[in-house]
Amino acid sequence: MRPSLAYIDANSGSYLIQVIAGVGLAALVAIKVFWRRVWGFVTRKKPQTTVESGPPREE
């Protein structure tokens, strides 16, 4: 087996951590937005029907 000559310096490691954190946070925000849409659809109330519709009449 040949030895690996790969080296990750401090800057590359820090960048990798930032990318992983950014992807994780973006995924959490996307899940939050999606969940609010789903929850809003599930809990949507039916519009109430009224006898009179339109602007109020002046008498």
C-alpha positions in Angstrom: 0.0 0.0 0.0 1.4 3.4 -1.0 1.3 6.2 1.6 -1.2 9.0 1.0 0.3 12.4 0.4 -2.9 14.3 1.2 -2.7 17.2 3.6 -5.4 19.5 4.8 -4.1 22.7 6.3 -5.9 24.8 8.9 -7.5 27.1 6.3 -9.0 24.2 4.3 -10.3 22.5 7.4 -11.9 25.7 8.6 -13.5 26.3 5.1 -14.8 22.7 5.2 -16.4 23.3 8.6 -18.0 26.5 7.4 -19.4 24.7 4.3 -20.9 21.9 6.4 -22.4 24.4 8.9 -23.9 26.5 6.0 -25.4 23.5 4.3 -26.8 22.4 7.7 -28.4 25.7 8.5 -29.8 26.1 5.0 -31.4 22.7 5.3 -32.9 23.6 8.7 -34.4 26.8 7.2 -35.8 24.9 4.2 -37.4 22.4 6.5 -38.9 25.2 8.7 -40.4 26.9 5.6 -41.7 23.6 4.2 -43.2 22.6 7.6 -45.0 26.0 7.9 -46.5 25.5 4.5 -47.7 22.0 5.3 -49.0 23.0 8.8 -50.8 26.0 7.3 -52.4 23.8 4.7 -53.5 21.3 7.3 -54.9 23.8 9.8 -56.6 26.1 7.2 -60.1 27.1 8.3 -62.9 27.0 5.8 -64.2 30.5 5.0 -67.4 31.3 6.9 -70.4 32.0 4.7 -72.5 35.0 5.6 -76.0 36.0 4.4 -74.8 39.5 3.5 -71.7 40.0 1.6 -70.1 43.2 0.4 -69.5 46.6 1.9 -71.8 47.7 4.7 -74.9 49.7 3.6 -75.5 53.2 4.8 -79.0 53.9 6.1 
